[in-house]
Amino acid sequence: MADHADFANDLTLKYMELGLATRRPANSDEATRFCVDCQGLIPWQRRFAVLGCMRCAQCQTKLELKGAGHAG
């Protein structure tokens, strides 16, 4: 039998799923077309695959190898 906490949790998950489903994709203006590290053009395939990315694949790999994790 469900209690008040279960009901509240289900309601919270429902609204969270609705919010995620209706969110707009990351902005793809000129600022995000170029890598913040090397200023090279980020290929459209990467921008499409990794919404909101700020670095080209090479610079992101270098950053992750340094141990900075997924910093954009």
Secondary structure, 3 states (H helix, E strand, C coil): CCCHHHHHHHHHHHHHHHHHHHCCCCCCCHHHCECCCCCCECCHHHHHHCCCCCCCHHHHHHHHHCCCCCCC
